[in-house]
Amino acid sequence: MPEGVPILIDEDLQFEDGVDQRPTVTVNRWLRELPSAGVHSPNSWEVYARALRAWMEFLADRGVGVFEGRPRLRAALSSYAEHRFTGELAARFAPATWNLHVGVVAAFYRWAVVEGLTSAEPFSYATALRVVRDMTRRVERNLAKVRAPKAHVTVKHLESDFAELFVRALEGLRPDGTADPRFRGLEPGRNTGVAQLVLSSGLRRQEFTYLLVHEVPPLPPDPTTVPIPLPVAAAIAKGRKQRTTWVSYEALSALHRYIALERPLAEAGSSWHPDQKLGPPLVVTDADGRGGTINGRRMSWSRLGPAERLRLVDAAGGSPLLALQRDGSPFLDWATVFRRASDRIRTDFDPRFPHVNPHRLRHSFAKSTLEQLVTGYYQQAAALVTDTGTDPALALFLTMSDPLMILRDLLGHSSVATTELYLRRLDTTRVFRDAYEAVGTRAGLTRTVLDEVDDEFNDDVGVAEVAG
């Protein structure tokens, strides 16, 4: 089994009955093939395994085999839907969770049919024609899936004022920047620095959670308007795809303040050691931005995944991960920190403030960066950098590349098409409309011309609503 791929085991720990292999063996084979089938994330592997386990346990409780005939499987699917939507509260699924489970189970059965392991599956499908960019495509819909809120409704981002409010709340400040006397949070420098890092770089939760302090870029001697490159190690990136994103001078400065002032208090004299269940400690010496000596052997950080990084111990004490708890151990629970800050903002300052999870900060980075790219902010900053002769490679990239290509590379998407679809879910129409109006105003265009541009965007919205 590839490292990290889950395995399903029956309660009696058997894999066959006589000469017949059990369905769990077939499921494990499918799980084993996920990395070669385009599913590269260990988190996805676990989700797939849990979804199939839940389905198989339901079938077993009702005496239905995983590979029985279609009528029995269809009847079981109907009972399963009733169980998940109207059964006991603990068993109920939200529409999005149900659709996810249905997609996983359907993918398994389709694979089993192709492999000749069964001829029956519990799902029915409807086909339709869809026009995408003047091309007609035949699409298929699983009829077991239910309608859920559209993605652009559920995926949100923080506008600049809310992002600033969120960062200040993490720091223990009121919206006006003054100290909040009711703030009782811990490690405000750590939380603020990491939040600004994500808002400025678009790192995924796994990427910033397991970022080492040695991987933080040095702070330039002078403030700069051009972002500072931030390499993301393949071992902690989604799909193990190496990339380089960037971070603003202001965010990097906040991070260095935490590293210089607050973090040493947790690190100094720490007696923390990783849980023995993870394996023996990996003691780090002679560390720099590229790697360090680990248990006497020089090794690059890019080779260390999350599991190995949790075992790292600095020779002076504490973990070398960027974010530490007070005892020098790694801090991992960012979802709770961000949720508590969001709740406090809604209660004390603004009831409209949304729930913020780590990925929402990534969405916010994508939206704000696109806005800066479209309005030419980064391109103008790059021109100044070219004049001063600092970081010419990044300056050339900013001035010569299309905004979507830049954003694709920063987010780590495999293609511009992925970035385009992603941006549609963030509702970026306003970004482009504001950019056109700003350019038009500078060029002295009349209101009539600008109204015509608005009509074009209104037409796009109308078409999207009809298509939906």
C-alpha angles and dihedrals in degrees: 000000000000112000112276097016110131122237126211117218127184118238093254090054091235125134099192144026106224103309097339118098116226123240090253089068090054091047091050089052090053091048090049090056096050095094090055091045095062099270102119104159118096087210089060092049090057093047091051092048093049092048092052093044091054091051093047093048090051091051092047092052089056097042095248121138121230091236101037124132122294097255092056092045092048091051090048091050091054090051090047091054091050090048093051098044106033104014128097114328094245091057099047122113130210112235093257092051092048091051091049092052092046090052092051095047091045091051090052094051093047089052090049091052092050090048091052093243094123140000098209135071129175098232135089125204138206124206128212140167120251128187114222118176093339091310122114115223132182111231131187128217127199105231091210091068118093130219113266133181111290115265094244088059097051100038109075138172136201118257115222095266093051091045090054091047090051094050092048092050090054089052092051095253133133121239090268092055097254122127116277106227091201095057112118100166126132130232097011092172092055095046094045094046094050093045091052089047092055094043088052100040108028094230117172119239094259091048097055096033092059097035111128121228088235090059093060108107117244116260112254113245092241131037113263134192092213114085119249116242114252116194116213114209114236092227092066099031123098110270088007090272114157114222142155120232125169142238130209122247091243094053093044090049091054090050092051090050089057091047092050101040116019105025096059089060090063096039102046113098093351115165093194119137128179121262110278089229088070092057136260118329119268106220114209125210134162092024124180137160094287103041146306146230107279117192088338097313126102111237137172119241089226090072096056119093126196094276093054093043091056089058095052116114124187113232089232092052138279133043121307090222112119098242117054138181120230093272093053095258122132117275112222110157101092093145091066094047093051093044093052092049090050092049091050092051092050092048100043108024120010126011090198093065111118130227108271121212124175094264092053088065088055089052089050090053091052093051096045093043092051089051091052092047095048094048091049097243096134093041091054090047089051090054090056091049091051089055092052094043097234121136096350093176093062091042091054091048092052095048098042104039132081114249092242092052091051092049090046091057094045094050094043096238119161094228144008088249089064090050092049093052090045091053092050087062090055093055098236096174091107092054093058094040092052090048092052092048092049092050091045093051091051089049093051096245117169125250088249091064092047090049089053089055089051090052090055090056091045089053090052091053091050093051091048091052093050092047091049 
